[in-house]
Amino acid sequence: MKLLDNSGFINMELEILTPKGLEFKGEASKIILPTKNGQITILPNHEPLISVLAQGVMQITAQNNIIKKEIEGGIIEVCANTAVILLKNF
């Protein structure tokens, strides 16, 4: 399914989960994350991926807004234009 924002760009579904439960669910056009092997950028229609996240800054672009958040580490899974991020806290 193609998710278009107001400017016509394709988005992906994003869910952020912590032990407290679902912290965020919405659309994003770009996600930048720190991993054990360096920084990665996830864009819509990214290849399937599972990666361990490192401590650092997570950056999410959603509806032309940039959200930056310090994270302690976690896991990301990307599949079928959906990204699921598991974090200790958000």
N, C-alpha and C positions, 0 to 999 in steps of 0.2 A: 504494500500500500504506500503510495506517495503522499507525504504530509507536506503541504505547502504553507509557508508563512505569508504575511501580507505583501511581501516583495516578490513572491513567486519562487523563493528558494526552497529546495527540498530539505526537510528536517528528519530527524530520527526520534523515536520514543526513548525517553530516559527515565529510569527508576533508580532512586538512591535509597538503600535500606541500611538500617543499623539494628543493633539488638533491641532498640525501643520500637522498631517497626518501620513502616514506610515514611520516609522523611521528605521525599520529593517525587512527583510523577508529572511529567509533561514532555514537551518537545524541545529539542536542542538542535542547533545547526553545526556546532563544533564543541568538542570536549578535549581539553589538554590535561594530561595526567602525568605525574611522576611515577616511574617504575624502577625496579631494581636495576634495569639496564639502560636507564635514561628516560627522557621525556617522550611521550607518544601523543599523537593527535588523532582523534577519532572523528571522522566525517560521515555523513549519511551514506548508506550503502557500503559501509566498510566490510571487508572480508571477516568471516567469523574469527573470533579471538578470545582467548582467556589469558589474563595476565595478572601478576602480583603487583600491587601498587606499593610505592615507597612513601616515606614521609616527605611532604613538600606541599606545593600549592596546586590545587585543582582549579581549572578555569573552564567555565561553561558559558557558551554563547547561546542565548535563548531570546527570541523576539527582539533582536538587535540590542540586548542588554548583556553585559559581561559580568558574570558572578565569579569572584575569586574566593576560595575557601582553603584554609590550611587543613591538611589531613595527616593522620598518623600512619596511614597505610591501609591496605584492603585488597579487594579483588574486583576486577572488571570482567564481565562476559559480554561479548558483542555477537549478535546473531539475528538475521532477518530484520535488519534496520532498527533493532532495539538494543540499547545498552543498559545493563543492570550493573550497578556499582554497590558493593558491600563494604561498609566502613564501620570502624569501631564507634565513631560518633560523627555528627554533622552539625 
